[in-house]
């Protein structure tokens, strides 16, 4: 198993652990705990899937495939996650808070930075071998 997946699992567990430990602080800020946990799980799964696709594309001889895959994975993450946020907003219309959406966007950026940083290092090492 790739080292990225261990980092991804560690990040997922750390975010959930921080959410559990500081749940009382999150409640005072108006953040929905359940939405944060579900959003964290959704992001971890999407990130694992898109990393798998991008990793396969790095090794492909056609460089355009890698760029298309990176664009596809970014678009896929944005569409799925935006759809989940809209679904949250409509299902929790009475108790909807902007702070929950801000937390989910911050989590999106953290997972995207982890994936991009790892793919960048992987692409640099793959180009050095060729």
Short mmCIF file of the C-alpha atoms (twelve columns), coordinates in Angstrom:
data_MODEL
# 
_entry.id   MODEL 
# 
loop_
_atom_site.group_PDB 
_atom_site.id 
_atom_site.type_symbol 
_atom_site.label_atom_id 
_atom_site.label_alt_id 
_atom_site.label_comp_id 
_atom_site.label_asym_id 
_atom_site.label_seq_id 
_atom_site.Cartn_x 
_atom_site.Cartn_y 
_atom_site.Cartn_z 
_atom_site.pdbx_PDB_model_num 
ATOM 1   C CA . UNK A 1   0.000   0.000  0.000   1 
ATOM 2   C CA . UNK A 2   1.210   3.450  -0.919  1 
ATOM 3   C CA . UNK A 3   2.500   5.838  1.741   1 
ATOM 4   C CA . UNK A 4   -0.160  8.351  0.672   1 
ATOM 5   C CA . UNK A 5   -2.953  6.151  1.952   1 
ATOM 6   C CA . UNK A 6   -1.357  6.001  5.405   1 
ATOM 7   C CA . UNK A 7   -1.155  9.802  5.435   1 
ATOM 8   C CA . UNK A 8   -4.754  10.007 4.261   1 
ATOM 9   C CA . UNK A 9   -5.963  7.660  6.998   1 
ATOM 10  C CA . UNK A 10  -3.914  9.572  9.584   1 
ATOM 11  C CA . UNK A 11  -5.405  12.880 8.414   1 
ATOM 12  C CA . UNK A 12  -8.916  11.420 8.466   1 
ATOM 13  C CA . UNK A 13  -8.450  10.074 12.001  1 
ATOM 14  C CA . UNK A 14  -6.839  13.310 13.193  1 
ATOM 15  C CA . UNK A 15  -9.695  15.440 11.854  1 
ATOM 16  C CA . UNK A 16  -12.285 13.128 13.405  1 
ATOM 17  C CA . UNK A 17  -10.363 13.075 16.691  1 
ATOM 18  C CA . UNK A 18  -10.123 16.864 16.775  1 
ATOM 19  C CA . UNK A 19  -13.828 17.043 15.977  1 
ATOM 20  C CA . UNK A 20  -14.671 14.726 18.859  1 
ATOM 21  C CA . UNK A 21  -12.370 16.397 21.374  1 
ATOM 22  C CA . UNK A 22  -13.475 19.915 20.503  1 
ATOM 23  C CA . UNK A 23  -17.127 19.132 19.791  1 
ATOM 24  C CA . UNK A 24  -18.280 21.541 22.485  1 
ATOM 25  C CA . UNK A 25  -16.269 24.349 20.877  1 
ATOM 26  C CA . UNK A 26  -17.677 23.483 17.466  1 
ATOM 27  C CA . UNK A 27  -21.210 23.576 18.862  1 
ATOM 28  C CA . UNK A 28  -20.676 27.057 20.290  1 
ATOM 29  C CA . UNK A 29  -19.404 28.156 16.862  1 
ATOM 30  C CA . UNK A 30  -22.523 26.712 15.266  1 
ATOM 31  C CA . UNK A 31  -20.830 23.851 13.398  1 
ATOM 32  C CA . UNK A 32  -22.839 20.678 12.828  1 
ATOM 33  C CA . UNK A 33  -20.769 17.715 14.094  1 
ATOM 34  C CA . UNK A 34  -22.516 15.104 11.971  1 
ATOM 35  C CA . UNK A 35  -22.132 17.132 8.775   1 
ATOM 36  C CA . UNK A 36  -18.436 17.618 9.530   1 
ATOM 37  C CA . UNK A 37  -17.872 13.907 10.102  1 
ATOM 38  C CA . UNK A 38  -19.801 12.891 6.972   1 
ATOM 39  C CA . UNK A 39  -18.016 15.555 4.926   1 
ATOM 40  C CA . UNK A 40  -14.664 14.337 6.221   1 
ATOM 41  C CA . UNK A 41  -15.508 10.755 5.247   1 
ATOM 42  C CA . UNK A 42  -16.730 11.821 1.816   1 
ATOM 43  C CA . UNK A 43  -13.570 13.834 1.185   1 
ATOM 44  C CA . UNK A 44  -11.306 11.004 2.296   1 
ATOM 45  C CA . UNK A 45  -13.044 8.567  -0.058  1 
ATOM 46  C CA . UNK A 46  -13.037 10.960 -3.016  1 
ATOM 47  C CA . UNK A 47  -9.384  11.845 -2.422  1 
ATOM 48  C CA . UNK A 48  -8.372  8.171  -2.290  1 
ATOM 49  C CA . UNK A 49  -10.234 7.490  -5.543  1 
ATOM 50  C CA . UNK A 50  -8.850  10.485 -7.431  1 
ATOM 51  C CA . UNK A 51  -5.324  9.791  -6.182  1 
ATOM 52  C CA . UNK A 52  -5.590  6.240  -7.495  1 
ATOM 53  C CA . UNK A 53  -6.660  7.548  -10.917 1 
ATOM 54  C CA . UNK A 54  -3.910  10.175 -11.029 1 
ATOM 55  C CA . UNK A 55  -1.233  7.733  -9.915  1 
ATOM 56  C CA . UNK A 56  -2.136  5.381  -12.756 1 
ATOM 57  C CA . UNK A 57  -2.049  8.308  -15.197 1 
ATOM 58  C CA . UNK A 58  1.449   9.382  -14.110 1 
ATOM 59  C CA . UNK A 59  2.880   6.079  -15.267 1 
ATOM 60  C CA . UNK A 60  1.098   6.254  -18.641 1 
ATOM 61  C CA . UNK A 61  3.392   7.138  -21.585 1 
ATOM 62  C CA . UNK A 62  0.975   9.799  -22.866 1 
ATOM 63  C CA . UNK A 63  1.486   12.925 -20.756 1 
ATOM 64  C CA . UNK A 64  -1.853  14.380 -21.821 1 
ATOM 65  C CA . UNK A 65  -3.614  11.579 -19.995 1 
ATOM 66  C CA . UNK A 66  -2.132  12.767 -16.706 1 
ATOM 67  C CA . UNK A 67  -3.360  16.334 -17.248 1 
ATOM 68  C CA . UNK A 68  -6.822  15.144 -18.235 1 
ATOM 69  C CA . UNK A 69  -6.965  12.907 -15.181 1 
ATOM 70  C CA . UNK A 70  -5.922  15.718 -12.835 1 
ATOM 71  C CA . UNK A 71  -8.568  18.022 -14.321 1 
ATOM 72  C CA . UNK A 72  -11.153 15.239 -14.100 1 
ATOM 73  C CA . UNK A 73  -10.311 14.503 -10.480 1 
ATOM 74  C CA . UNK A 74  -10.493 18.189 -9.532  1 
ATOM 75  C CA . UNK A 75  -13.812 18.578 -11.321 1 
ATOM 76  C CA . UNK A 76  -15.151 15.374 -9.771  1 
ATOM 77  C CA . UNK A 77  -14.201 16.473 -6.262  1 
ATOM 78  C CA . UNK A 78  -15.725 19.911 -6.723  1 
ATOM 79  C CA . UNK A 79  -18.997 18.630 -8.210  1 
ATOM 80  C CA . UNK A 80  -19.523 15.824 -5.694  1 
ATOM 81  C CA . UNK A 81  -18.583 17.956 -2.727  1 
ATOM 82  C CA . UNK A 82  -20.609 20.958 -3.894  1 
ATOM 83  C CA . UNK A 83  -23.578 18.641 -4.412  1 
ATOM 84  C CA . UNK A 84  -23.151 17.294 -0.902  1 
ATOM 85  C CA . UNK A 85  -23.022 20.833 0.509   1 
ATOM 86  C CA . UNK A 86  -26.180 21.808 -1.379  1 
ATOM 87  C CA . UNK A 87  -27.887 18.647 -0.143  1 
ATOM 88  C CA . UNK A 88  -26.838 19.553 3.403   1 
ATOM 89  C CA . UNK A 89  -28.195 23.074 2.980   1 
ATOM 90  C CA . UNK A 90  -31.574 21.827 1.741   1 
ATOM 91  C CA . UNK A 91  -31.990 18.973 4.216   1 
ATOM 92  C CA . UNK A 92  -30.980 21.070 7.226   1 
ATOM 93  C CA . UNK A 93  -32.667 24.305 6.183   1 
ATOM 94  C CA . UNK A 94  -33.840 25.051 9.725   1 
ATOM 95  C CA . UNK A 95  -30.478 24.440 11.423  1 
ATOM 96  C CA . UNK A 96  -28.209 25.369 8.512   1 
ATOM 97  C CA . UNK A 97  -25.075 27.358 9.436   1 
ATOM 98  C CA . UNK A 98  -22.446 28.992 7.291   1 
ATOM 99  C CA . UNK A 99  -19.742 27.934 9.732   1 
ATOM 100 C CA . UNK A 100 -20.348 24.302 8.806   1 
ATOM 101 C CA . UNK A 101 -19.830 25.108 5.131   1 
ATOM 102 C CA . UNK A 102 -16.658 27.040 5.960   1 
ATOM 103 C CA . UNK A 103 -15.359 24.022 7.894   1 
ATOM 104 C CA . UNK A 104 -16.160 21.744 4.961   1 
ATOM 105 C CA . UNK A 105 -14.367 24.068 2.532   1 
ATOM 106 C CA . UNK A 106 -11.301 24.149 4.772   1 
ATOM 107 C CA . UNK A 107 -11.320 20.350 4.846   1 
ATOM 108 C CA . UNK A 108 -11.589 20.322 1.035   1 
ATOM 109 C CA . UNK A 109 -8.498  22.506 0.767   1 
ATOM 110 C CA . UNK A 110 -6.538  20.398 3.257   1 
ATOM 111 C CA . UNK A 111 -7.286  17.148 1.419   1 
ATOM 112 C CA . UNK A 112 -6.567  18.753 -1.965  1 
ATOM 113 C CA . UNK A 113 -3.219  20.097 -0.763  1 
ATOM 114 C CA . UNK A 114 -2.249  16.663 0.562   1 
ATOM 115 C CA . UNK A 115 -3.142  14.979 -2.721  1 
ATOM 116 C CA . UNK A 116 -1.495  17.614 -4.927  1 
ATOM 117 C CA . UNK A 117 1.686   17.675 -2.864  1 
ATOM 118 C CA . UNK A 118 2.002   13.882 -3.026  1 
ATOM 119 C CA . UNK A 119 1.272   13.751 -6.759  1 
ATOM 120 C CA . UNK A 120 3.798   16.511 -7.395  1 
ATOM 121 C CA . UNK A 121 6.512   14.546 -5.598  1 
ATOM 122 C CA . UNK A 122 5.490   11.358 -7.378  1 
ATOM 123 C CA . UNK A 123 5.539   13.050 -10.803 1 
ATOM 124 C CA . UNK A 124 8.968   14.543 -10.155 1 
ATOM 125 C CA . UNK A 125 10.397  11.166 -9.176  1 
ATOM 126 C CA . UNK A 126 8.705   9.490  -12.173 1 
ATOM 127 C CA . UNK A 127 10.113  12.065 -14.606 1 
ATOM 128 C CA . UNK A 128 13.598  11.613 -13.132 1 
ATOM 129 C CA . UNK A 129 13.521  7.908  -13.903 1 
ATOM 130 C CA . UNK A 130 12.685  8.348  -17.577 1 
# 
